[in-house]
Amino acid sequence: MTQTRIQIDDVTYNAATQCFEASVTIQDAKYTRKFPCAIEAPITMDFVRASEGLKKQALRQNEGGAGLYSQMHRRVTEQRAGRQRFDARSWLSQFGFGANDKAA
């Protein structure tokens, strides 16, 4: 079973909207998604409770698949079937260039 990592970046308090705001990143084995989150709360709320609220909001958005987010897929490059790695020296040897020849 893969473990989901949650990272909260740049928590700020927006006095105009009376909200805590942050960028929350959710990462697992398949993808990394970043959600902009905001929770309405008084400025007197402690940081731990505010970050828990931001984290819950990001998890809800991640599960629902709705809302605004950016996503990066993890890709593992696969070897091409039946092809060997390109060797430039052996390719140049077909044209008469030896190992000691210097190309420009």
Backbone torsions as a table, in degrees:
resi	resn	phi	psi	omega
1	MET	NA	134.9	-179.2
2	THR	-89.0	149.9	-178.9
3	GLN	-100.1	137.4	178.1
4	THR	-90.7	129.6	176.7
5	ARG	-103.2	137.5	178.8
6	ILE	-123.6	128.7	-179.7
7	GLN	-127.9	130.1	179.2
8	ILE	-108.1	124.2	-177.3
9	ASP	-115.9	143.0	169.6
10	ASP	52.2	60.3	176.3
11	VAL	-73.8	125.0	178.0
12	THR	-131.4	160.8	174.8
13	TYR	-110.3	123.5	178.4
14	ASN	-96.8	105.8	-176.3
15	ALA	-68.0	-28.7	-179.2
16	ALA	-66.0	-39.5	-179.7
17	THR	-102.0	-5.0	-176.8
18	GLN	54.3	51.2	-178.6
19	CYS	-133.2	147.1	165.3
20	PHE	-86.1	134.4	-178.5
21	GLU	-127.3	147.4	178.4
22	ALA	-163.1	163.0	170.8
23	SER	-100.6	122.6	-176.0
24	VAL	-114.9	126.1	-179.4
25	THR	-106.0	128.4	176.0
26	ILE	-114.7	123.6	-175.1
27	GLN	-127.6	131.5	170.6
28	ASP	-136.1	-167.3	-173.9
29	ALA	-65.4	-27.8	-174.9
30	LYS	-91.1	-40.2	-171.7
31	TYR	-152.4	168.5	171.6
32	THR	-126.3	124.1	178.8
33	ARG	-121.1	142.1	179.9
34	LYS	-121.8	125.6	-176.4
35	PHE	-116.5	135.0	169.2
36	PRO	-83.2	125.4	-175.8
37	CYS	-125.5	151.0	176.0
38	ALA	-150.4	135.3	175.6
39	ILE	-125.3	137.0	178.5
40	GLU	-78.1	123.9	-177.6
41	ALA	-163.7	156.6	176.9
42	PRO	-73.2	155.4	-178.8
43	ILE	-63.6	-19.3	-178.6
44	THR	-79.3	-8.8	179.4
45	MET	-62.5	137.5	-179.8
46	ASP	-72.9	156.3	-173.9
47	PHE	-60.7	-38.6	-178.2
48	VAL	-61.9	-46.6	179.6
49	ARG	-66.5	-38.8	179.2
50	ALA	-64.8	-43.9	-179.5
51	SER	-67.6	-34.1	175.9
52	GLU	-64.3	-40.7	177.7
53	GLY	-64.7	-40.9	177.5
54	LEU	-65.0	-39.8	178.9
55	LYS	-65.2	-42.9	178.6
56	LYS	-62.3	-40.8	179.7
57	GLN	-63.6	-42.1	179.0
58	ALA	-64.7	-40.9	178.7
59	LEU	-64.2	-39.9	176.7
60	ARG	-62.3	-44.0	179.2
61	GLN	-64.7	-37.6	-179.3
62	ASN	-67.0	-42.2	-179.7
63	GLU	-70.3	-37.7	-177.7
64	GLY	-77.3	-22.6	-179.6
65	GLY	72.1	8.4	-179.9
66	ALA	-107.4	167.2	177.3
67	GLY	95.1	-179.0	-177.0
68	LEU	-92.8	129.7	174.5
69	TYR	-158.5	161.0	170.8
70	SER	-111.4	150.2	-173.4
71	GLN	-139.9	140.8	174.3
72	MET	-127.0	123.9	177.4
73	HIS	-84.6	145.9	173.4
74	ARG	-89.7	126.7	-179.9
75	ARG	-125.9	136.6	175.4
76	VAL	-106.8	123.4	-178.9
77	THR	-69.4	135.4	-179.0
78	GLU	-103.6	146.4	177.6
79	GLN	-72.9	139.0	179.3
80	ARG	-70.3	134.9	-177.5
81	ALA	-66.6	128.0	173.6
82	GLY	77.6	1.4	180.0
83	ARG	-111.8	139.7	175.4
84	GLN	-92.6	164.6	177.5
85	ARG	-64.2	139.9	-178.6
86	PHE	-69.7	127.8	178.2
87	ASP	-114.8	106.7	-175.6
88	ALA	-65.1	-34.9	-178.5
89	ARG	-66.3	-43.5	178.4
90	SER	-68.1	-33.3	177.6
91	TRP	-66.4	-43.0	178.8
92	LEU	-68.2	-28.3	179.1
93	SER	-64.0	-24.1	176.2
94	GLN	-64.4	-24.5	-177.0
95	PHE	-102.0	11.4	175.0
96	GLY	93.9	4.6	176.8
97	PHE	-84.6	125.5	178.5
98	GLY	-91.0	-178.9	-178.7
99	ALA	-66.0	-29.1	-176.7
100	ASN	-92.0	-6.2	180.0
101	ASP	-73.9	143.6	-179.8
102	LYS	-105.9	126.1	176.8
103	ALA	-95.4	149.4	-180.0
104	ALA	-74.5	NA	NA
